[in-house]
Amino acid sequence: MLREMWLNIGVKKTDMHKGITVKALLDSDITGMFMDRKIAAKYGFKLQKLERPVVVRNVDETNNSTGAITHQVEVNMYYKNHIERIRMNVYNLEKTDVILEMLWLQVYNLEINWEMGEVKIMRYLPLYRRKIEKREDKRAKKRKRVATPEEEKIIKWVVDNKED
């Protein structure tokens, strides 16, 4: 029995703070990340023209009737705690907003619970892991630092012995 897995993901323009939530199909047969042409147009994603069009072939090796891929968009994609900047080919997907490719599935070694319809990212690329660590470091620096007991004693001594 063929199973489909859909995720609600966030995508936003790289130069904006506001994003949208779309339904993304996980597809292990696809080699590419795709956004539907209508979604890209409706939300004003900036199209980047490809140097060369990419011919799309059907399963039977015939050219797809909707034509070649001519543009892509660069977006920030969000899924749970995962954030990444990616490029998606823009194509007529008809009933699908976004398709996530096999390579994306392999890179993050997704754990899929088919019964519950849940997806967990099991690993991150080293580059992404470094981004997470940097973000955590920034958050830690923003938190107010609490003095150690030894520092508290020094502060108390300085205050008590301060000349007016």
N, C-alpha and C positions, 0 to 999 in steps of 0.2 A: 504494500500500500504506500503510495507516494504521500509524503507529509510535507507541509509547508510550515515555515516558522517566520512569523512577523514580529518585528520589534517597533516600539514607539521610540523614535530617536529625535533629538533636537538638531536642527541645522540653522546656522545663521551666517549672514554675510561677514566677511572678515573685517569689514570696516564699520560694523554696526554692533550695538549691544543687544538689540531685540532679535529674537530668533523665532522659529516656528517649529511645531511638532509635526512630524510626518510618519507614515507607516513605511517601514523598510522591510523588504523581503530578503531573507538570507538565502542565497542561491549558490550551491556548490558546483553548479555547471557553468557559471558565468566567469569570464575573465575580464573584469573591469568593474568600476564603481559607476553607477548611473543615477541620474536625476531626471525625472520626467520633464519634458520641454514645457508643458503647461504650468507646472509648479514653478520652474525657473522664471517664466515670464510673469506669472501672477504675483510673485513676491519680489520681483525686480532684482534677481541675482545677476551679477555682471558676467556676461558671456565673454569667454576668451576664445577667439578663433584658433583652431588647430592649424599647424603648418600644412598638414596633408589630411584630407578626409580619410576616415577609417571605414572601410566597407564592412557592413554587417551581414553575416551569412546566417541562414536558417539551418535547422538541424539537417536538412537534406542537401546542404552545401549550395543552395541557390541564394542569390542576393536578396536581402530583405526588401520588400516593396516600399518601405518608408524611407529608404535612402541611406546614405552614409552618415556617420557621426562627423559633424563639422565644428562643434563647439564644446567647451567644458566650462565648469564653474569651480572656483576655489571656495570652500566653506569650512567653518568650524563645526565639527560634528560632536554631539554629546550623546552618551548612553550611560545612564546611571552615573558613576563617578569617573567615567572615562571621557576624556576630551582629546580630540586630535584635529589637526588641519589636514584636509584631504582635497584632492581634485576629483570631480565626478564628471563623466561624460554626459552630455545633455542629449537625450533621445526621446522619441515618442514611445513611452512605456504603457500608454493607454490606462490601465486600471491600477498601476503601481506608481507610488511617489518616488521611491528610491530602491535600488537593488544593491546589496552588499555582496561583493565577490568572494570566490573561493580563497584567494590569497589572504584577504582580511580575516576570514574564518581560521585559516591556518596560523597566521601570525599571532593571534590572540588565544588560540587553543580553547575555543568556546566550549563550555560545558552546557549541554542542552538537556533540559528536563522536558521531554515531549508531553508527558502526562499533565504536568502543571503549566506548560507553555512558558517556562522560565529559561533565561539565558544568562550565564555568568561568564565573565572574562577571567580566564585562569592565569594568564601571564601577559606581561607587557614587554614591548621592545625596550632594549637598554636605553635608547634615546628618550622614550616616553617615561621610563622609570626615573631618569634624571630630571625630567620636567616635574614629576610628582614630588621628588625630593626637594627641588628648588622652591616649589610652591609651599611645601610644608615648612621649609626654613624661613620663608618670608612671613608666613603666618605666626611662627614661633617668635620672630623678632617683633612683630606687632603686639603680641601679648605683653601685658605689663609684667615686668620681672619682679619676683618676690625675693627679698633679701634673705640670705642664709642667717642662721642664729649668730654666727661669728660676726657677720656684717652688722646685724642689729646691735650687738654689744658695742662695736666701734662707733656706730651712729649715735647711740645713747651717750657714750663717753664724750664724743665731740659736742653734742648738744649741752650736756651737763657742764662741760668745761669751757664753753664759749664765753668769751669776754664781751660784755655789753658795750 
